[in-house]
Amino acid sequence: MEKLKMMLVDDEERYLQTTAKLIEKKGYEVLTAGSGEEALEKLRVQTVHVVVLDMKMPGMDGNETLKAIKAMYPLVEVIMLTGHATVDSAIDGLRNGAFDYLMKPADLDQILEKSLDAFEKRQRIEEKIRVAQMKIL
């Protein structure tokens, strides 16, 4: 059975490194990216099931990154990380295809629980696609 592979995207390097190490200790594979542009670059060459994406980043913000991910990789599920000041942005994210959002600071259990829920959704969609493809053959 396929195992969850996730990507954390945040411009705070310390947060990325600490959170990634904690998630890896739980047995999951984690990639990190410090910007939306870097996340898109890594998605081109790596299979990722779930992206946990910060809303506020310099350059390409969370919603711009979300739109690009959904346009290029529609099966990748995205969970938005937002502070109180950007709840409206999180709502926009949901409208643009985000799976869900978490308020910062989100604890590790919340991140993993939402990520696993998003991964299960993706697996259900992939199974429906496989069944539909078998009917075509």
C-alpha positions in Angstrom: 0.0 0.0 0.0 1.2 3.5 -0.9 2.4 5.6 2.0 1.7 9.3 2.5 4.3 11.6 1.0 3.9 15.2 1.9 5.5 18.6 1.3 5.7 21.5 3.8 5.8 24.9 2.2 6.7 27.9 4.4 9.2 30.8 4.3 10.1 30.2 8.0 13.2 27.8 7.7 13.2 26.9 11.4 9.6 25.9 11.3 10.1 23.8 8.1 13.1 21.9 9.5 11.6 21.2 12.9 8.2 20.1 11.6 9.7 18.0 8.9 11.9 16.1 11.4 9.0 15.5 13.7 6.8 14.2 10.9 9.7 12.0 9.6 10.0 10.5 13.2 6.4 9.4 12.8 7.4 7.4 9.7 6.3 9.7 6.9 8.3 11.0 4.0 8.5 14.9 3.9 9.8 17.3 1.4 10.2 21.0 2.3 10.1 24.2 0.2 10.8 27.7 1.3 8.6 29.4 -1.4 5.7 28.7 -3.8 8.1 28.7 -6.7 10.4 26.1 -5.0 7.3 23.9 -4.2 6.2 23.9 -7.9 9.8 23.1 -9.0 9.9 20.1 -6.6 6.4 18.9 -7.6 7.7 18.7 -11.2 10.2 15.9 -10.3 8.7 14.4 -7.1 5.5 12.6 -6.4 3.7 14.3 -3.5 0.3 13.4 -2.2 -0.4 16.3 0.2 1.0 19.8 0.4 0.8 21.8 3.6 1.0 25.4 2.4 1.6 28.6 4.3 -0.7 31.4 3.1 1.6 34.3 3.7 5.0 34.1 1.9 7.0 36.7 0.0 6.8 36.4 -3.7 4.2 33.8 -4.7 1.7 33.7 -1.8 -0.3 30.7 -0.7 -3.3 31.2 -2.9 -1.2 31.8 -6.1 0.7 28.6 -5.3 -2.5 26.7 -4.6 -4.0 27.7 -8.0 -0.8 26.7 -9.8 -0.7 23.3 -7.9 -4.3 22.6 -8.7 -3.9 23.6 -12.4 -0.8 21.4 -12.9 -1.4 18.6 -10.4 -5.1 18.3 -9.7 -4.8 15.2 -7.6 -2.4 16.8 -5.1 -4.4 17.8 -2.0 -3.5 21.1 -0.4 -4.0 22.1 3.2 -3.6 25.8 3.9 -1.8 27.1 7.0 -3.1 30.5 8.0 -2.9 33.1 10.8 -5.8 34.9 12.2 -5.2 37.9 9.9 -5.6 35.7 6.8 -8.7 33.7 7.5 -10.4 35.3 4.4 -7.4 34.0 2.4 -8.1 30.5 3.7 -11.7 30.8 2.6 -10.5 31.8 -0.9 -8.2 28.8 -0.8 -11.1 26.5 -0.1 -12.9 28.0 -3.0 -9.8 27.4 -5.2 -9.6 23.7 -4.4 -7.8 23.4 -1.0 -8.8 20.3 1.0 -8.9 22.2 4.2 -7.0 24.8 6.3 -5.4 24.9 9.7 -4.8 27.9 12.0 -1.2 28.7 13.0 0.3 27.5 15.1 -1.0 24.1 14.2 0.3 21.3 16.2 1.8 18.2 14.7 -1.2 15.9 15.4 -3.5 18.4 13.6 -1.2 18.5 10.6 -0.9 14.8 10.4 -4.6 14.1 10.9 -5.7 16.5 8.2 -2.9 15.2 5.9 -4.0 11.6 6.3 -7.6 12.6 5.7 -6.5 14.4 2.5 -4.4 11.4 1.5 -7.4 9.1 1.9 -9.5 11.4 -0.3 -6.8 11.3 -3.0 -6.7 7.5 -2.8 -10.5 7.2 -3.2 -10.3 9.5 -6.3 -7.4 7.5 -7.8 -9.4 4.3 -7.2 -12.5 5.8 -9.0 -10.2 6.7 -11.9 -8.8 3.2 -12.1 -12.3 1.7 -12.1 -13.4 4.1 -14.8 -10.3 3.3 -16.9 -10.9 -0.5 -16.6 -14.5 0.1 -17.9 -13.1 1.8 -21.0 -10.8 -1.1 -21.8 
